[in-house]
Amino acid sequence: STRDVAKVTEQLCGTSFSKSTISDLCKRLDPIVQAWNHRSLAEHRYPFLLVDALVLRIREDGRIRSRAALIAVGVNDEGYREILGLMLGNSESESSWREFFAWLKQRGLSGVDIVVSDSHSGLVKALQTEFQGCTWQRCQTHFMRNLLDATPKALQEEVYQQVRAVLDAPDL
């Protein structure tokens, strides 16, 4: 919303902007963001891919609805992290993830060996279809969050410390 953008620009610039100024700025940024989000990914291989979704409430066709913002971060063959793309999906369904992964591949994404994500079933199924042969690993942050949600409050700190020690172990 223009209100949210106004808050961010006020924090960054230290001054307030009118709604019309914010709207004009967004209109000028849209083509720049679109060009970036559709750039070719063929220049590098991306052996490591981290994917997740953020469910947002957005205004679309005059009404507010929940949509999933699907995002991929790749680590290229030179070791640099790079946001590869962002796409709105209807949900975190298998079909939304499949469309997202196909779009990334169409733009030149290649060389994916390991994908890290949460264990959302639609995402994992789409990965098996779109990136056959790659290794999938559950994100440690999501794993820890799920584990602590199922742990009694009084034991959460102890469980966290013990599991963290296992995850940080230097060897098997």
C-alpha positions, 0 to 999 in steps of 0.5 A: 500500500502507499501507506506502507511505502510512505513509512519505508521512504520516510525512514530511509529519507528522513522526510515525508512524501505525499500519496501522489509522490509515492504513487509516481515513484512506484510507477517509475520503479515498476519497469525497473523491478520487472526488468530485474525480475525477468533478467537472464540467469544463464550467465552462472550455474547455481548449485545451491538454491534456497526457496521459501514463500511469504503469504501476503494480503494484497489488493487485487481486482478491487479486493483483498486476498491472500497470495504467496510470494515465492522467492528463490535465492541462489548461490552461484558457482563463484560462491555469491548469493543472489536473489533469482526471482520473486513471483506471486502464486495463488498459494504454496501449492504444488502447481504454484511452485512448479510454475515458479521453478519452470519460470526460473529454468526458462530464464536460464537457471541451471546447475542446481544440486541442492535445494534448501526449503521448508517441508511444505509438501507442494514445494517438495513435490514440485522440486522432485518434478522440476529438479530431478536428481537434485538433493533436497534438504529441510531448512534448519530454521524451519525445522527448529521452529517446528520442533520448538512449537511442539516442545513445552515452554519450560524445556524450549531453551534446553531443547534449542541448545541441545539440537543446535549443538547437533546441527553445529557439530563439526563432523558426524 
